[in-house]
Amino acid sequence: MARIWLANTMGEATVRVAQVSTRGEADIWVNRVSSFGLASGDALWYIVKDRGEATARIFMTSIGLAQIKVYFVSTRGEAGWRDPNAARHGIFSRP
């Protein structure tokens, strides 16, 4: 379950993320879900306000500093790792 907290500084984050404008640039296609229960795996994100509830603390940064590049998709069915062989499973969903 990917419960994401948006960090204000790079030092607070566990993962540095860059949002890209095209699907082909992304490592993972992410769908933001509206409830805690819908978050699952690495690609369905529920944004939390409390740092303690998060499974990952992300800092949005430039492509050059990012560990992972994300592209936001509009449906849950589109969400997932672009290349399953290069996927870093659990990077957003492990506690």
C-alpha positions in Angstrom: 0.0 0.0 0.0 1.5 3.3 -1.1 0.8 5.9 1.5 2.8 9.0 0.4 3.8 11.9 2.5 5.2 14.9 0.6 8.4 16.1 2.4 9.3 19.8 2.5 13.0 19.1 2.4 15.2 16.5 0.8 16.5 15.5 4.2 13.1 14.4 5.3 12.5 12.2 2.3 13.2 8.5 1.7 12.8 8.8 -2.1 13.5 11.7 -4.4 10.9 11.9 -7.2 10.6 13.9 -10.4 7.3 14.4 -12.3 7.7 14.0 -16.0 5.5 15.2 -18.8 5.4 12.1 -21.0 4.8 8.4 -20.3 8.0 7.3 -22.0 10.2 9.3 -19.7 8.7 7.7 -16.5 9.9 4.8 -14.5 6.4 4.3 -13.0 2.9 5.5 -13.9 1.1 6.6 -10.8 -2.6 7.1 -10.1 -3.6 9.1 -7.0 -6.5 7.4 -5.2 -9.1 9.1 -3.1 -9.1 6.8 -0.1 -6.7 5.0 2.1 -8.2 1.6 1.2 -7.7 2.0 -2.5 -3.9 2.5 -2.2 -2.1 -0.6 -3.2 1.3 -1.6 -4.5 3.7 1.1 -5.6 1.6 2.8 -8.3 -1.7 3.6 -6.5 -0.8 6.5 -4.2 -2.8 7.9 -1.3 -1.4 11.2 -0.1 -1.3 11.4 3.8 -1.0 14.5 5.9 0.7 12.8 8.8 4.3 11.7 8.3 3.8 8.8 10.7 1.1 7.2 8.5 3.4 7.1 5.4 5.0 4.1 3.8 7.2 6.5 1.8 8.3 10.1 2.3 8.9 11.7 -1.1 10.6 15.0 -2.1 9.6 16.3 -5.5 12.8 17.5 -7.3 14.4 17.9 -10.7 15.0 15.0 -13.1 18.7 15.2 -12.5 18.4 14.6 -8.7 15.5 12.1 -8.8 15.8 8.5 -8.0 12.4 7.7 -9.6 10.6 9.5 -12.4 6.8 9.4 -12.2 4.0 10.2 -14.7 0.5 10.6 -13.3 -2.2 8.7 -15.0 -6.0 9.2 -14.7 -7.1 5.6 -14.1 -6.0 2.8 -11.8 -5.8 0.4 -14.7 -3.0 2.4 -16.3 -0.9 2.6 -13.2 2.2 0.4 -12.8 5.9 0.1 -13.5 6.7 1.0 -17.1 9.4 -1.7 -17.3 8.6 -4.6 -14.9 12.2 -5.9 -15.3 13.6 -2.6 -14.0 11.0 -2.1 -11.3 12.0 -1.3 -7.8 9.1 -3.1 -6.1 8.3 -1.9 -2.6 10.0 1.5 -2.9 6.8 3.3 -2.1 4.7 0.6 -0.4 6.9 -0.9 2.2 6.5 0.4 5.8 
